[in-house]
Amino acid sequence: MAKILIAGCGDVGTSLGKALVKKGHHVVGLRRHSPADKMGIRFIEADFTNPTELSVLDTDFDQVFFLAAPKQHDLCAYREVYEFGLGNLFNRFSANHNSPHFISISSTSVYGQVNGEWVNEDSLTEPRKYNGQIQLLSEQRVLAENKNNLVVRFAGIYGPGRKRMLRKASKGGPVQYKPPYYTNRIHKEDCVGVLTFLFEKRLEGEQLHSHYLASDDDPAPMWEVVSWIANTLKCKPPEIKQVEQDATQNKRCCNKRLKELGYRFKYPTYKEGYQKVINDL
């Protein structure tokens, strides 16, 4: 049984904690306000962006999952979490001469490719926007603390309570058709599955890479995804959005490294995942 800290124990973190508790681990969730249903998790109410509040935090953990997310999408909020918050955690552990293993969440925004290129863990990371730039710096900090720490780059997370694409499809507005704009995603249940899988591989003594890209098997064009959802919801199809021939095409994320390690996606494409979301409406 491992003693595990989930720092930033929100939606994904709480689901992860619940899964790890079922496997017999002792799980502590760090968040500003604990939920009514504890699900076997011991919650600590603290804001890790405030170092004084971390004095209540134990430091004898075997594993830390850093799953924090900014409160809003701006530069200050991203720095607060990925620079100051992460730094406060490392300082708390080092002050007590502890160095637990970290699995830290990042995102595919660290890639700057926009011409439909395939990217993997070894692809060039030159993010064009502040969110990717800040997250890339946090990756480097995590690995500088311990070369055996892990970084998981998630594509766009969808699932229960995350219905942005369903709203887009139901509105029937314009969507880029040509050139295609590629989308990359991962269902929330697969986020939990990937994190649990990597943690267990580490416990088994598996030699792991420093980075894993977690995205499903099908980086499908936005037009294809929205059209399929609209048809499934029995809504009118999207309109073609007129764009320049050199319009951005985003990138396509390759999950080969993760699958070669043995992970199998519960929702390998948007069709299985969004069908579940729609069925649960």
C-alpha positions as CSV (number, residue, x, y, z in Angstrom):
1,M,0.0,0.0,0.0
2,A,1.4,3.4,-1.0
3,K,0.7,6.8,0.7
4,I,-0.4,9.1,-2.2
5,L,-0.9,12.8,-2.4
6,I,-3.2,14.2,-5.1
7,A,-2.3,17.9,-5.3
8,G,-5.2,19.7,-7.0
9,C,-7.8,17.0,-6.2
10,G,-10.6,18.3,-8.4
11,D,-12.7,16.4,-10.9
12,V,-10.1,14.1,-12.4
13,G,-8.1,14.0,-9.2
14,T,-11.1,12.9,-7.1
15,S,-11.9,10.1,-9.6
16,L,-8.3,9.0,-9.5
17,G,-8.2,9.0,-5.7
18,K,-11.4,6.9,-5.6
19,A,-9.8,4.4,-8.0
20,L,-6.6,4.2,-5.9
21,V,-8.5,3.8,-2.6
22,K,-10.3,0.8,-4.2
23,K,-6.9,-0.7,-4.9
24,G,-5.9,-0.4,-1.2
25,H,-3.8,2.8,-1.2
26,H,-3.9,5.5,1.4
27,V,-4.9,8.7,-0.6
28,V,-4.7,12.3,0.6
29,G,-6.4,15.0,-1.5
30,L,-5.2,18.6,-1.4
31,R,-7.8,21.2,-2.4
32,R,-9.2,24.5,-1.2
33,H,-12.5,23.0,-0.1
34,S,-13.2,19.3,0.5
35,P,-16.4,17.7,-1.0
36,A,-19.2,16.3,1.1
37,D,-18.6,12.8,-0.2
38,K,-15.1,11.9,0.8
39,M,-15.0,8.5,-1.1
40,G,-12.4,7.1,1.2
41,I,-10.0,10.0,0.5
42,R,-8.6,12.0,3.4
43,F,-8.9,15.6,2.2
44,I,-6.7,18.5,3.4
45,E,-8.1,22.0,2.9
46,A,-5.3,24.2,1.8
47,D,-4.3,26.5,-1.0
48,F,-0.9,25.4,-2.2
49,T,-0.3,28.7,-3.9
50,N,0.0,30.1,-0.3
51,P,3.1,28.4,1.2
52,T,2.0,29.1,4.8
53,E,-1.1,27.0,4.3
54,L,1.1,24.0,3.4
55,S,2.3,23.7,7.0
56,V,-0.6,21.3,7.6
57,L,0.6,18.9,4.9
58,D,2.4,15.7,5.6
59,T,5.5,15.1,3.6
60,D,6.0,11.3,4.0
61,F,4.3,10.4,0.7
62,D,5.5,7.7,-1.6
63,Q,3.8,9.3,-4.6
64,V,2.5,12.7,-5.6
65,F,0.1,13.4,-8.5
66,F,0.2,17.0,-9.4
67,L,-3.2,17.6,-11.1
68,A,-3.8,21.3,-10.4
69,A,-5.6,23.5,-12.9
70,P,-5.7,27.3,-13.0
71,K,-8.9,29.0,-11.8
72,Q,-9.1,30.9,-15.1
73,H,-7.4,31.2,-18.4
74,D,-4.9,34.0,-18.1
75,L,-1.2,34.3,-17.5
76,C,-1.4,35.2,-13.8
77,A,-3.6,32.2,-13.0
78,Y,-1.3,29.8,-14.9
79,R,1.8,31.1,-13.2
80,E,0.1,30.9,-9.8
81,V,-0.5,27.1,-10.3
82,Y,2.4,25.9,-12.4
83,E,5.1,28.2,-11.1
84,F,4.4,29.3,-7.6
85,G,2.1,26.4,-6.5
86,L,4.4,23.7,-7.8
87,G,7.4,25.4,-6.3
88,N,5.7,25.7,-2.9
89,L,5.1,21.9,-2.9
90,F,8.7,21.1,-3.8
91,N,9.9,23.5,-1.1
92,R,7.6,21.9,1.5
93,F,9.1,18.5,0.8
94,S,12.7,19.5,0.6
95,A,12.4,21.4,3.9
96,N,11.6,18.1,5.5
97,H,14.2,16.2,3.4
98,N,11.6,14.2,1.6
99,S,11.5,13.6,-2.2
100,P,8.4,11.6,-3.2
101,H,8.0,10.5,-6.8
102,F,6.0,13.0,-8.9
103,I,3.6,12.3,-11.8
104,S,2.7,15.8,-13.1
105,I,0.1,16.7,-15.6
106,S,0.8,18.9,-18.5
107,S,-1.0,19.3,-21.9
108,T,-0.5,19.1,-25.6
109,S,-0.5,23.0,-25.6
110,V,3.3,22.6,-25.2
111,Y,3.4,21.9,-28.9
112,G,3.4,24.8,-31.3
113,Q,2.8,22.8,-34.6
114,V,-0.2,24.1,-36.6
115,N,0.0,22.5,-40.0
116,G,-1.5,19.1,-39.1
117,E,1.8,17.5,-38.2
118,W,1.9,14.4,-36.2
119,V,3.6,15.0,-32.8
120,N,4.9,12.6,-30.1
121,E,6.9,12.9,-26.9
122,D,10.1,13.6,-28.9
123,S,8.6,16.3,-31.1
124,L,9.8,19.9,-30.9
125,T,8.1,21.9,-28.1
126,E,7.9,25.6,-29.0
127,P,4.5,26.7,-27.6
128,R,3.1,29.8,-29.2
129,K,0.8,30.8,-26.2
130,Y,1.4,31.5,-22.6
131,N,-0.4,28.5,-21.3
132,G,1.9,26.1,-23.2
133,Q,4.9,28.1,-22.3
134,I,4.1,28.1,-18.6
135,Q,3.3,24.3,-18.6
136,L,6.5,23.5,-20.4
137,L,8.5,25.4,-17.7
138,S,6.6,23.3,-15.1
139,E,7.6,20.1,-16.9
140,Q,11.2,21.1,-16.8
141,R,10.9,21.9,-13.1
142,V,9.4,18.6,-12.3
143,L,12.2,16.7,-14.1
144,A,14.9,18.9,-12.6
145,E,13.8,17.9,-9.1
146,N,14.1,14.2,-10.0
147,K,15.0,12.6,-13.3
148,N,12.7,9.7,-12.5
149,N,9.6,11.9,-12.2
150,L,7.0,11.6,-14.9
151,V,5.1,14.1,-17.1
152,V,1.9,13.2,-18.8
153,R,0.7,15.5,-21.6
154,F,-3.1,15.2,-21.9
155,A,-5.1,16.2,-24.9
156,G,-8.4,17.9,-24.4
157,I,-10.4,16.2,-21.7
158,Y,-14.0,15.4,-22.2
159,G,-16.6,13.3,-20.5
160,P,-19.3,13.8,-17.8
161,G,-19.8,17.5,-17.1
162,R,-17.6,18.5,-20.1
163,K,-20.0,19.2,-22.9
164,R,-18.3,22.0,-24.9
165,M,-18.3,19.9,-28.1
166,L,-22.0,18.9,-27.6
167,R,-23.0,22.5,-27.3
168,K,-21.0,23.4,-30.4
169,A,-22.7,20.6,-32.4
170,S,-26.2,21.5,-31.1
171,K,-25.8,25.2,-32.2
172,G,-25.1,24.2,-35.8
173,G,-22.8,27.1,-36.5
174,P,-19.8,27.3,-38.9
175,V,-17.0,24.8,-38.6
176,Q,-13.7,24.7,-40.5
177,Y,-13.9,22.1,-43.2
178,K,-10.9,22.6,-45.6
179,P,-8.1,22.6,-44.7
180,P,-9.1,20.2,-41.9
181,Y,-8.6,21.4,-38.3
182,Y,-7.5,18.4,-36.3
183,T,-8.7,17.8,-32.8
184,N,-7.1,15.7,-30.0
185,R,-9.0,14.4,-27.0
186,I,-9.1,11.9,-24.1
187,H,-12.1,10.8,-22.1
188,K,-11.9,11.6,-18.4
189,E,-12.1,7.9,-17.5
190,D,-9.0,7.3,-19.7
191,C,-7.2,10.1,-17.9
192,V,-7.7,8.2,-14.6
193,G,-6.8,4.9,-16.4
194,V,-3.6,6.3,-17.8
195,L,-2.4,7.8,-14.4
196,T,-3.3,4.6,-12.6
197,F,-1.6,2.5,-15.2
198,L,1.7,4.5,-15.1
199,F,1.7,4.5,-11.3
200,E,1.3,0.7,-11.2
201,K,4.0,0.2,-13.9
202,R,6.4,2.2,-11.7
203,L,5.5,0.1,-8.7
204,E,6.3,-3.0,-10.7
205,G,9.8,-1.6,-11.4
206,E,9.1,-0.9,-15.1
207,Q,11.6,1.4,-16.8
208,L,9.6,4.4,-17.9
209,H,10.2,7.4,-20.1
210,S,10.1,10.9,-18.6
211,H,7.1,11.9,-20.9
212,Y,3.9,10.3,-22.0
213,L,1.4,11.8,-24.5
214,A,-2.1,10.8,-23.6
215,S,-4.6,11.2,-26.4
216,D,-7.0,8.8,-28.0
217,D,-6.4,6.8,-31.2
218,D,-8.2,9.2,-33.6
219,P,-7.1,12.9,-33.9
220,A,-10.1,13.5,-36.1
221,P,-10.9,16.8,-38.0
222,M,-13.3,19.1,-36.1
223,W,-15.8,18.9,-39.0
224,E,-16.0,15.2,-38.7
225,V,-16.5,15.2,-35.0
226,V,-19.1,17.9,-34.9
227,S,-21.0,16.4,-37.8
228,W,-21.1,13.0,-36.1
229,I,-22.3,14.5,-32.8
230,A,-24.9,16.6,-34.6
231,N,-26.2,13.6,-36.5
232,T,-26.3,11.5,-33.2
233,L,-28.2,14.3,-31.4
234,K,-30.5,14.7,-34.5
235,C,-29.5,18.3,-34.9
236,K,-28.9,20.2,-38.1
237,P,-25.3,19.7,-39.5
238,P,-22.7,22.4,-39.2
239,E,-22.1,25.0,-41.8
240,I,-18.8,25.3,-43.7
241,K,-16.7,28.0,-42.2
242,Q,-14.9,30.0,-44.9
243,V,-11.1,30.2,-44.1
244,E,-7.9,30.9,-46.0
245,Q,-6.1,28.0,-47.6
246,D,-3.2,28.4,-45.1
247,A,-5.5,28.4,-42.1
248,T,-4.3,26.6,-39.0
249,Q,-4.7,22.9,-38.9
250,N,-3.6,22.3,-35.4
251,K,-1.6,19.0,-34.8
252,R,-2.2,15.3,-34.5
253,C,-1.1,13.6,-31.3
254,C,0.4,10.1,-31.5
255,N,-0.1,7.8,-28.4
256,K,2.2,5.0,-29.6
257,R,4.6,5.2,-26.6
258,L,1.7,4.7,-24.1
259,K,0.2,1.9,-26.1
260,E,3.5,0.1,-26.5
261,L,3.8,0.1,-22.8
262,G,0.5,-1.8,-22.7
263,Y,-2.3,0.8,-22.1
264,R,-5.6,0.2,-23.8
265,F,-8.0,3.0,-24.2
266,K,-11.5,2.5,-22.8
267,Y,-12.7,5.1,-25.4
268,P,-10.3,4.8,-28.3
269,T,-12.1,7.3,-30.5
270,Y,-14.6,10.2,-30.2
271,K,-17.4,7.9,-31.3
272,E,-17.3,5.6,-28.3
273,G,-16.6,8.4,-25.9
274,Y,-19.2,10.9,-27.0
275,Q,-21.8,8.1,-27.5
276,K,-21.4,7.4,-23.7
277,V,-21.7,11.1,-22.9
278,I,-24.9,11.4,-25.0
279,N,-26.4,8.2,-23.6
280,D,-25.9,9.7,-20.1
281,L,-27.7,13.0,-20.9
